[in-house]
Amino acid sequence: MDLLTDKLPTHLVSGILVYKAHRIIESCQEAFILRLYRQKNKTGFIKAFSDQPQCFRSGLCHLERVMKNLFVRKLYLWPRFHAEVNACMDKRKPEVIELGIPMSGAMTAIQIALLDIMNAVVREIKQCNRTLEMEELTVENAIGKKSLEQIIRLQLDPIWYQLGSKTKQLISDLKLLRTLLFYLTQYDCVTFYNFLKTIRSNEKTLVQNSGWLFMESADSMFLNAKERVYGAPKKNKQKKKNTEDSQSDDEEMNDSSMEESPKWKALSEVLKEIEKENKEDTTGLGPGRVLIVANDDRTCSQLRDYIVEGPNSLLCKLSGRTVHMEAAPAQQDQRQTRGKGASRKKRKNETEDKEDTITLTQIAKKYQTEDDTKVSEWM
């Protein structure tokens, strides 16, 4: 808005740096901002960076279109083993401490179930398309940065419009499963379970599904995701019917022990360690500031709430939103049924009132017929 209304002095902006350049397309907001900047500033620089060069291989002239949207003319490929890159990094080596965060037992079980489902889907794709290169079609590629569905799509791109609906649906399911694998470590237990419930309750997904939703691994995935939110079921507790599961889930969500994300625990330990070091600091410079960098705005907002409110309060708030969202359609249906019943009752009362009331025209017709009968008798 500042660029459109000229509140921002564009001629004073030296340049713009763009991260994740492989995601820039014509319809995105960043391309529009760069177009406005280039129209009002002809001398400023635009530099874009991307750490996924394989994404530029997909589609027809994808790299050329991205460079056109970025208003850049030169392309540089700088791998990490390049001599100049190594020399530049060796001058100021950053002190990096990498923490390996183990997953919980339920998360590990969900990951194993997802990999089993993906392996079954990949086998089905291989059976339907014998021309695919089998070396790259491994489940290990789904865990890394390489996108397994993109590898398959690149191989099948020349004959994509000749493929059957089953192969296309399998590739779509593979993309969804890889998304679930990513959400398992990125989202909290409540959000991940809600996402799984939307997949299972969606009629379109059930109809167009290739069959993985009905596998034993899928049932195991749903059960472990539910245990992360509501806890393990007690042995002495009687089993409830499937129709009562949704009602009991909503009632027990706030009181149950919800699983805290392992990343949250690691972040809390690191912050406590930094706070302890600041108290023991003898330099006299005072406590320093901690900068937490996350992948997106949603994660930053969630981490802010976690640090301020704590894990239990945040998870209860997320579960409360879920209950409210699920109760809203039911309340709306009840209102609609009540409204329909009231309207029917109103129409019935109106018809009864119409039957009881006699209009002036009816009275006049009644007396006119009586007079006609009297005249006929007198004659």
N, C-alpha and C positions, 0 to 999 in steps of 0.2 A: 504493500500500500504506500509506503514511503517513496518508493521509486515511481509509482504511478502518479502520485500527487506532488512530486518534486520537493518533498520535505527533506529528503536525503540529497545532499550535494554530490551528484554522481561524478562530476568532474574532479572532485577531491579524492575519490576512491582510487588507490593505486592499482589494485587488482583483486581478483577473486580466486580462491583455491577451492576446488571441488573434490570431495572424497567419494569413493565408490562410483567411479565414472561409468562403469558398465551398466548401471541402473538408469542412466539418463536416457529418456525417450522424448519424443516430440510433445506428448501430452502431459508431461510431468511439470511440476511447479518450478523446478530448478532451471529447466530449459527456457521457460518464460522469463525468469529473472535474468538469466544470461543474455537473452535477446534484448530486454530493456536496457541492460547495462551497456551492451555493445552499440545500441542505437544512440545513446547519449554520451558515451565515452569511447572514442576511437583509439586512444593511445594506451589505455589500461591493459594489463595482462590478465589472461585466464589460463590457469594451469589445473589440470585434472589428474587424479591418481586412481589407480586400481590395482588391487593385489590378486585379482582373478582374471588373468588374460584368457583363460579358456572360454570365458563367457562371450568373448567377441567372435567366436567361431560359429555360434548358432545363428541361423537365419541367413537371409540374403543381404549381403553388403552391410552387415550389422556394424562393423567397425567404422565404415564410411559414414553411416547415418549418425552414429554417436559423435564422431568428430565434427560433423556438420552442426549438430545441436549444441555442442560445446564451443563452437566458433574457434577451433584450434586447427592448425595446418600441419603440424609436425607430430610424429609419433616416435617415442623412444622406449625401447625395451631394456630395462636394467635389472638383470637377475642378481640375486644376492652374492653369487660367486664371482661377479664381475670385479676386475682389479680395482677400478676407481671406487666402487661401492665399498669394497673391503677396506681400502685405504682410508676412506672417509669415516667409516664406523670404528676403525681401530684407534683413531685419534682421541675420541671421547666415548669410551665404552661405558654404557650405563650399568649401574649395579641392579641387576634383576634377580628377584627371588621368586621362583615359580613354586606354587603350592599345588600339590596333587590332592584333589578332594575326592574321597571315595563316596560312592553312592550307597544309599541305604539298601536294606534287603528287598524291600518292595520295589524300589526303583530298578534294581538289578533284575528282578523277576520280570518287570514290565519290558525292560530292554531285551531280555532273552526272548520273550514272547513276540515282540515286534520283529526281531531278526529272523525268527522262525517263519513268521508270516511273509516277510519280504523274500526269504529264500524260496518259499512255495510259489509266490507270484513270479519270481524270476524264472523258475523252472517252467512255469506255465507259458511264459513269453518265449522261452527257448523252444518249447514244443510247437508253438504256433508259427515261429519264424526260424527256419533252419539256416538262413543265410547270415545270421548275426555272428559276430566274432565273440567266441565264448571266453576269451582270456580276460577281458575287461568287465564282463558281466558277473561280478562277485559281490556278495553282500558287504564285504569290507570297504568297497568304494562308496557305499551308502553312508558309512560312518564318517569318512574323511570329508575333505572339501569338495571332492569330485561329486557331482550330482549324477546318480545312477540313471535316473530317468532322462537326463540330458544326453548321456552317453548312448543310450538306446535310441533316443530321438534323432541324434546325429546320424546314426547308422541307417535308420529307417526313413530319414527325411526325403530321399529321392523317390521312394515309393509310398509316402505317407497316405496319399489319397487313394491308394489301391488296397490299403489294409482294411481288415474287417473291424467291426465294432468291438469285438472281444479283445483284440490286441490294444486298441485305443483305451478301452476301459481298464485293462491291466496296467498300462502305463500311468493312467490317472490315479489308480489305487496305489501304485508304487510311490508316486509323488506325495499322496496323502500320508502314507506310512512313514516316509522320510520326514515329513513335517511333524508327525507325532513323536518321532525319535528326537527331533530338535526341541520340541516343546517339553519333553520329559525333564530335561536339565535346565531349561530356561524359565519355565513357569512354576508357580507354587502348586501344592497338591490340590487345592480347591479349584483353581482355574483349569488345571489339566483334567480333573475329573469331570468338570462341567463341559469341557470341550468333547470328551469322550461320550458323554450323555447326549449331546446334540447330534453326534454322528449316528448313534444308535437309534435315536428317536426320529431322525429325518426319514421321511417316506421315500424321497428321491434317492437317498443313499442306499436304502434297503433294496429298492427295485433295481437300480443300476449297478449294485455291488457284484463283483466277480466271484464272491463266495468266501472271502477271507473273514467276514464278520461271523460266520457260522463255524469257524474252526475252534478247536480246543484252546489253542494259544490265544485267540481273541477273548474267550471267556476268562482265561487266566489273567489277561491284561486288565479287563474290567474289574475283576475281583480284587486284584492288588491295588488298583487305583482307588477303589472304594475303601479298602483297608487303610490307605494313607490318610483318608479324611475322617472316617468313623472309628478307626481302630479295629483290631482283630476281634471277630465275634467270640463271645464267651461260650464255653462248653455247656454250661448249665442252662443257658438261655434257649427257650423253645424256638424252633424255626417258624418263621412267619411266611405267609403266602406272598406270591409275587405281586398281587394287587395291593398289598399293604406296605410294600417296600418303600415306595416313594413318600408315603405319609410318615413312616417311622424315620426315614432319612432326614426329613425336614425338622422333626421334633428333636432328634438326637445330635444334630450337627453342632450346636453350640456347646453342648456338654461333653462331647467326645474329645479325646486327645488327638489333635491333628498334627501331622508330621511336619516338622520344620525343615525347610530346604537346607541341604548341606552347605550350599554357598553362603547362606545367611549365617550359619554357625561359624564358618571360617572368617567371614567379614567381621563378626562380633569379636572373635578372638584377636584378630589383627588390630582392631581399634582399641581393645583393652591393652594390648602390648604397646601400642603407640602412646596411649595415655600414661602408662607406667613409665615409659622412657622420658616423657616430657616432665614428669614429676621429679625424676632423678637427674634432670639436666642441670649442669653446673656452669654452663657458658653464660647464663644471664640474658640470653636472647629471648626467653619466654617460649611458650608453647607454639609450635608451628601449626600450619593448617593442613588438613588432609583433603586431597582431591580424589574423588571416586569417579571413575569413568565407566559408563555402561554402554550397552549396544544401542538402546533407543530411549525415547522420552518416557515410555511406559515403565521401563525397568528403573529409571532414575526416580520417578515418582514413588514407585513401590519401595525402593530402598530408603527413600526419605521417610516414608511412613513407618518402615521397619525400625529405623534408628530412633525415631521419636516415640513411637507407641509401643514397640516391642513385638515379638513374633505372635504371641497368643492373641493380642488385641487386633493385630492386622488380619490374621486368619479368621477370627470371629466376625470381623467387619465384612470380609469377602464372602463368608458363608451367609451372613445376613442379607447381603445384596442378592445372593442366589435364591434364597427363600422368598424374598420379596418379588423377584422377577418371575419365579415359578407360580407364586400365588396370584399375581396380577391377572393372567389370562383366566384362571378359575373364577376370580371375582367378577371379571367381565362377563363370563358365560352365565354366572348366577344372575347378574343384573339383567342380561338379555332375556333369560328364561322368566324372571320376575316381570319384566316389562311385557313379554308376550302374554303371560297369564293375566296381568292387569288389563291389557288391551282387550283380550277375549272376554273377560268379565264385564268390562265396560260396554262392549258391543252387545253382550247378552242382556244387560240391564236396559240398554237403549231399545232393543227389540221388544222387551217386555213392556216398557213404558209406552212404546208406540201401539202395542196391542190394547193396553188399558185405556188410552186416551181416545176420545171421539171428536172428530173435527166438525166444524159448522156445515161443511158441504155434505157430510154423511147424515147429519140431522135433517137438513133440508130435503135430501133425497128420500129419507125415511118417511117424512110427512107427506111428500109428494106421492109416493106409492100408496099410502093409506087413503089419500083423497081420491086417487084414481080408482081404487077398489070400491069406495063408497059410491062414486058416480056410476060405476058399472052395475052395482046392486040395485040402485034406484031406477036405473033404466030398465 
